[in-house]
Amino acid sequence: MNILVIGNGFDLAHGLPTKYTDFLKFVEVINQVIEIKNNDDISNLDWRGINQQIKELIKINMGNVRNNIFSQGQVWRELLEDNFWIEYFLQCLMYQKENWIDFESEISKIIQSLDNDMFDESKRISGLSDEVYEISNDFLQHKYSQYLFTTQIKIPLTERRMETLTFQEIRDKLYYDLNRFIRALEIYLADYVEKIECNRVSPDIEKMSFDKVLSFNYTKTYTKLYDSCVCAEYDYIHGSTDIKNTIETNNMVLGIDEYLDDDRKNRDTDFIAFKKFYQRIYKETGCKYKDWITEIHSNAQIRNLNYCNKKDDGSKEYVSDYSVQHNLYIFGHSLDITDKDILRELILNDKVYTTIFYVNKDVMGKQIANLVKIIGQDELIRRTGGSDKTIEFRQQQAMVCRENRKFKTNYLHA
């Protein structure tokens, strides 16, 4: 069995603008467009930082007679206006200064801070229904300051608002806005990114045939570019894009890793809806890779039964058989710890040989560091050295233009 695992680096290698910052630049332009009163104002749009291909698609969309951005204005307003996460990400220092942002990490910061504020036993706050008096996160504090009385901001009694705010109200607002945010991201990917004509291919991927594809991406790039003749079985573990979806039917997973210790994670579930494992179950993205692992084990057991030594007394002595080999190829995945539960099951399998592609040495170094968090130092050392190693790192070949070579005519098993 040949299994391909792909992450966002796979789409980026094919020249697709799938960074979170690409989406935020798109949102900034859309926010401008939906405020335009007539077509004469489009010359004043600020296009700085947006991907050129996305820019052209927006212009084409604006020129459509029917179903253009202007007619879709109400849809975009319902998704973007007063959206906590849109406001938060757009003001984030990493986005403003470094043109980089990790949505999952930033979501986790907000949720953990709110959970910690609620769980602060020194203030005798321990439930979602409790009123919020103080918030430790600066952005949340600023957003809801009119409802709070804190030690930092002393508001005279005569000027205080009578409305109160509970932790549950904040949590529910954040979850509602996250679902609106995810649907906006889906429209960006399905209606813009996936319309970009891609002519880059990877020589590493092109020469191989895969039985299974485990995609951490929402897009269907591999299907369109490489799987026109041989159909692999797919597992979109984080869901996939569909322009026909709604907020309710969208199945894209955008969540955070477990941050609670063993004592709390099975007891304190107030913020469970923000966690990836919950979203996978709730949105029914499926876990086909579990069946693949079962198949690997089953194949190994069958082969083991055929390999035994016959003893002098006629009885059989079964011996370990390491000849059954399955191949796991990881391309464009950072090996981030948020996907630890899935990656461990595949990599820590003595019947699986893992090849991890890296684009350059800096990326390889980060992948090694992340892999330590996933499987531990001892396992990594054992599996990357010696004649029995099961993990290797391989630098990926430069992408080539599809027009410059015959594409996918000969399928080879790696």
Secondary structure, DSSP 4 states (H G I P E B T S, - for coil): -EEEEE-HHHHHHTT---SHHHHHHHHHHHHHHTT-SSGGGGGG---TT--HHHHHHHHHHHH-SSS-TTTTHHHHHHHHTT-HHHHHHHH-HHHHHHS---HHHHHHHHHHHHHHHHT-GGGT--STTSBP---SSHHHHHHTGGG---SSS---GGG--S---BHHHHHHHHHHHHHHHHHHHHHHHHHTGGGS---EE-HHHHTB--SEEEE-SSS-HHHHHH-SSS--EEEETT----TT--TTT------B---S-HHHHTT--TTGGGBHHHHHHHTT---HHHHHHHHHHHHHHHHHHT-EEEPTTS-EEE-------EEEEEES----GGGHHHHHHHHS-TTEEEEEEESSHHHHHHHHHHHHHHH-HHHHHHHTSSTT--EEEEEPPPPEEGGGS--S-S-B--
